């Protein structure tokens, strides 16, 4: 039993170290140095949308596929708790995008066909587009449509499973199929919500008051 506990503790520590390393600036990476930290990009774009002259009607949309999409939906829930008009793409009550709105999309490997299409539609409708990705050099439609890039240098499904991820951390525990990127998304969004609560002047009690009672 003790060995099992130790193994679990070691595994958790290794996974957390890998995620933590993603948020440590790397002086050896030219890609990292040319981009703002992803939390700063997202904080700026969301704050701008919330404080715009049309803030009473400005909306924030989120979109991702697979497990990335689940992380985006978790963020969307917290944006709503912060008092923002936030909507996941694909829900039957999602309103149309228009000028002044913001789309936050994730494509860890650089692009997906559906993410590319959604980004194109949002940009054509006049909304700003922020793309979260581990591959900012991608030539995908989503990358071309993006007004801002939130670069998250984590290993994704597109990376070679036999080599270390962009973080440079030793992979004693190798998370499968892009999980490192998705875990980093969750941590990034939690930090973002804490910063947004400060910027928007929202207390924990105010966030809690907007949580559904239909559960």
C-alpha positions in Angstrom: 0.0 0.0 0.0 2.8 2.4 0.9 4.6 1.6 -2.4 1.4 2.4 -4.3 1.1 5.7 -2.4 4.7 6.6 -3.2 4.2 5.7 -6.9 1.1 7.9 -7.1 2.9 10.8 -5.4 5.9 10.5 -7.7 3.7 10.3 -10.8 1.7 13.3 -9.7 4.8 15.3 -9.0 6.3 14.5 -12.4 3.1 15.5 -14.2 2.8 18.8 -12.2 6.4 19.6 -12.9 5.8 19.1 -16.7 2.8 21.5 -16.6 4.7 24.0 -14.4 7.6 24.1 -16.8 5.3 25.2 -19.7 4.8 28.5 -17.9 8.5 29.1 -17.3 9.9 31.4 -20.1 12.6 29.6 -22.1 15.5 31.8 -23.2 16.6 29.1 -25.6 13.3 29.3 -27.6 13.0 32.0 -30.2 9.3 31.2 -30.5 8.7 31.8 -26.8 10.5 35.1 -26.7 8.4 36.5 -29.6 5.1 36.0 -27.9 3.5 37.5 -24.7 2.6 35.0 -22.0 -0.7 33.4 -22.9 -2.4 34.7 -19.7 -1.5 38.3 -20.6 -2.9 37.9 -24.1 -6.2 36.4 -22.9 -6.5 38.9 -20.0 -6.0 41.8 -22.3 -8.5 40.6 -25.0 -11.2 39.6 -22.5 -10.8 42.9 -20.5 -11.0 44.9 -23.8 -14.2 43.1 -24.7 -15.7 43.6 -21.3 -14.9 47.3 -21.2 -15.7 48.2 -24.8 -18.3 50.9 -25.5 -20.7 48.2 -26.6 -20.0 46.0 -23.5 -23.6 45.7 -22.7 -24.0 43.6 -25.8 -20.5 42.3 -26.4 -20.2 38.5 -26.2 -17.4 36.1 -25.7 -17.5 32.8 -27.6 -15.3 29.7 -27.0 -14.5 26.8 -29.2 -12.3 23.8 -29.3 -12.6 20.1 -30.2 -12.3 17.0 -28.1 -10.7 17.4 -24.7 -9.5 20.9 -25.7 -13.2 21.8 -26.1 -14.0 20.5 -22.6 -11.4 22.9 -21.2 -12.8 25.8 -23.2 -16.3 25.0 -21.9 -15.0 25.0 -18.3 -13.5 28.5 -19.0 -16.8 29.6 -20.5 -18.6 28.6 -17.3 -16.3 30.7 -15.2 -16.6 33.7 -17.6 -20.3 33.5 -17.0 -19.8 33.4 -13.3 -17.7 36.5 -13.7 -20.7 38.3 -15.1 -19.7 38.2 -18.8 -21.9 37.1 -21.7 -20.1 33.9 -22.6 -21.2 31.1 -24.9 -19.8 27.8 -26.2 -20.1 27.4 -29.9 -22.6 24.7 -30.8 -25.1 25.2 -28.0 -28.7 25.7 -29.2 -28.9 29.1 -27.4 -25.6 30.4 -28.7 -26.3 33.8 -30.3 -24.7 35.1 -33.6 -21.3 36.7 -33.6 -21.0 40.4 -34.5 -18.5 43.3 -34.4 -17.3 43.9 -30.8 -17.5 40.2 -29.9 -14.6 37.9 -29.1 -13.9 34.3 -30.1 -11.4 32.3 -28.0 -10.5 29.2 -29.9 -8.0 26.4 -29.2 -6.0 24.3 -31.7 -3.1 22.8 -30.0 -1.6 21.3 -33.1 -2.2 24.6 -35.0 -5.5 23.9 -36.7 -8.5 21.6 -37.0 -11.0 21.7 -39.8 -13.9 22.7 -37.6 -11.8 25.2 -35.6 -10.5 26.7 -38.9 -14.1 27.1 -40.2 -15.4 28.7 -36.9 -12.6 31.2 -36.8 -13.2 32.1 -40.4 -16.9 32.7 -39.7 -16.3 34.7 -36.6 -13.7 36.9 -38.3 -16.0 37.4 -41.3 -18.8 38.5 -38.8 -16.5 41.2 -37.4 -15.5 39.5 -34.2 -12.0 39.4 -32.9 -10.3 36.0 -32.8 -7.8 34.8 -30.2 -6.2 31.4 -31.0 -4.6 29.4 -28.3 -2.0 27.0 -29.8 1.2 25.1 -29.3 2.2 25.7 -32.9 2.0 29.4 -33.7 4.0 28.8 -36.9 1.1 26.9 -38.4 -0.4 28.1 -41.7 -3.9 27.0 -40.8 -6.9 29.1 -41.5 -7.4 29.6 -37.7 -3.9 31.0 -37.5 -4.5 33.3 -40.4 -7.8 34.6 -38.9 -6.3 35.2 -35.5 -6.0 38.8 -34.2 -3.9 37.5 -31.3 -2.0 34.4 -30.5 -1.9 32.8 -27.0 1.2 30.6 -27.3 1.1 27.6 -25.0 4.3 25.5 -25.6 3.0 22.1 -24.5 3.2 18.7 -26.2 0.1 17.9 -28.3 -1.1 14.9 -30.3 0.7 16.2 -33.3 4.1 15.9 -31.6 6.3 12.8 -31.9 5.5 10.6 -28.9 9.1 9.4 -28.8 10.6 12.8 -27.9 10.3 15.4 -25.2 7.7 18.2 -25.4 8.4 21.8 -26.1 8.8 22.5 -22.3 12.1 20.5 -22.2 11.0 18.7 -19.0 12.0 15.1 -18.6 9.1 12.9 -19.4 9.4 10.1 -16.8 5.6 10.0 -17.0 4.5 10.5 -20.6 0.9 11.7 -20.7 -0.9 10.2 -23.7 -2.4 11.9 -26.7 -1.9 15.6 -26.0 -2.9 15.5 -22.4 -0.1 17.8 -21.4 -1.5 20.6 -23.5 -5.0 20.0 -22.1 -3.7 20.0 -18.5 -1.9 23.2 -19.2 -5.1 24.7 -20.6 -6.9 24.0 -17.3 -4.1 25.6 -15.2 -3.9 28.6 -17.6 -7.7 29.2 -17.4 -7.7 28.9 -13.6 -5.0 31.6 -13.3 -6.8 33.7 -15.9 -10.1 33.6 -13.9 -8.3 34.7 -10.7 -6.7 37.7 -12.6 -10.0 38.5 -14.3 -11.8 38.6 -11.0 -9.4 41.2 -9.8 -9.6 43.3 -13.0 -13.5 43.1 -13.1 -13.8 43.7 -9.3 -15.7 40.4 -8.8 -15.7 38.8 -5.4 -15.9 35.0 -4.7 -19.4 35.7 -3.4 -20.5 37.4 -6.6 -19.1 34.5 -8.7 -21.0 32.0 -6.4 -24.2 33.9 -6.8 -24.3 33.2 -10.5 -23.8 29.5 -10.2 -26.9 27.5 -11.2 -29.2 26.1 -8.6 -30.7 23.6 -11.1 -28.4 20.7 -10.3 
